[in-house]
Amino acid sequence: VVVLRDATPRLAAAAAGREGLARFIALYEQAPVGVVLHGGDGRILEANPCFQRLVGRSLDELRALRAADLSPPE
């Protein structure tokens, strides 16, 4: 028994998803404003290059911090 299925729609959807992700990543990386993603516990997970320049810290340094660590207590 041989079953053949047309995978064209699935492959097209996967390719469109990859293209959309690539556009999002380029926008994120090249954004002229700082963008930060943090987890539910406040730990910084990602920060785009603009944000890293704004705060003068590398991504590795930022990942050791919580978002609240970057703002004054008051």
Backbone torsions as a table, in degrees:
resi	resn	phi	psi	omega
1	VAL	NA	131.1	178.2
2	VAL	-123.0	129.7	177.5
3	VAL	-117.6	123.5	178.8
4	LEU	-113.6	134.3	176.6
5	ARG	-127.4	141.4	177.5
6	ASP	-78.5	112.9	-178.4
7	ALA	-92.1	4.1	-176.3
8	THR	-55.3	-49.5	-179.4
9	PRO	-61.0	-40.0	179.2
10	ARG	-65.5	-43.4	179.4
11	LEU	-66.4	-38.7	178.1
12	ALA	-64.9	-41.4	179.1
13	ALA	-65.1	-40.4	178.5
14	ALA	-64.5	-41.5	179.1
15	ALA	-65.2	-41.4	178.1
16	ALA	-63.6	-38.7	177.7
17	GLY	-63.2	-42.5	178.4
18	ARG	-64.8	-39.9	179.2
19	GLU	-65.8	-41.7	178.1
20	GLY	-63.6	-41.4	178.6
21	LEU	-64.7	-41.4	179.2
22	ALA	-62.2	-40.1	177.8
23	ARG	-65.2	-42.3	179.3
24	PHE	-62.3	-45.0	-179.5
25	ILE	-62.6	-42.9	178.8
26	ALA	-62.9	-42.8	178.7
27	LEU	-63.0	-45.3	179.4
28	TYR	-61.0	-48.4	-177.2
29	GLU	-66.3	-33.8	-174.2
30	GLN	-103.0	5.6	-177.8
31	ALA	-60.3	138.7	179.4
32	PRO	-81.2	4.3	177.3
33	VAL	-123.4	153.5	179.3
34	GLY	-73.6	133.7	178.7
35	VAL	-128.5	130.4	-178.9
36	VAL	-129.5	140.7	174.6
37	LEU	-117.5	126.4	177.1
38	HIS	-127.9	156.7	-179.3
39	GLY	-81.3	178.6	-179.8
40	GLY	-61.0	-25.7	178.9
41	ASP	-88.4	2.3	178.5
42	GLY	90.3	-8.0	179.0
43	ARG	-66.6	136.4	179.5
44	ILE	-74.9	126.9	-179.0
45	LEU	-101.5	-43.0	-178.9
46	GLU	-143.5	150.0	174.6
47	ALA	-149.5	131.6	-178.3
48	ASN	-74.2	165.4	-177.3
49	PRO	-56.2	-36.5	179.9
50	CYS	-61.7	-44.4	179.5
51	PHE	-64.8	-40.6	178.9
52	GLN	-59.5	-41.1	177.5
53	ARG	-67.7	-40.1	-178.8
54	LEU	-59.2	-42.0	-177.2
55	VAL	-96.4	-5.7	177.9
56	GLY	66.7	35.4	179.7
57	ARG	-135.3	150.5	178.3
58	SER	-80.3	166.5	178.3
59	LEU	-61.2	-39.4	178.4
60	ASP	-61.6	-41.8	178.1
61	GLU	-65.0	-42.5	-178.9
62	LEU	-65.4	-36.4	-179.3
63	ARG	-65.3	-16.9	177.5
64	ALA	-86.4	-2.0	-175.3
65	LEU	-112.7	165.9	168.6
66	ARG	-103.6	155.3	-179.2
67	ALA	-55.0	-38.9	-179.3
68	ALA	-64.2	-23.0	179.4
69	ASP	-67.4	-16.5	-177.5
70	LEU	-95.2	-0.8	179.9
71	SER	-124.4	150.3	179.9
72	PRO	-63.1	149.7	-177.1
73	PRO	-61.1	-32.6	-178.9
74	GLU	-78.5	NA	NA
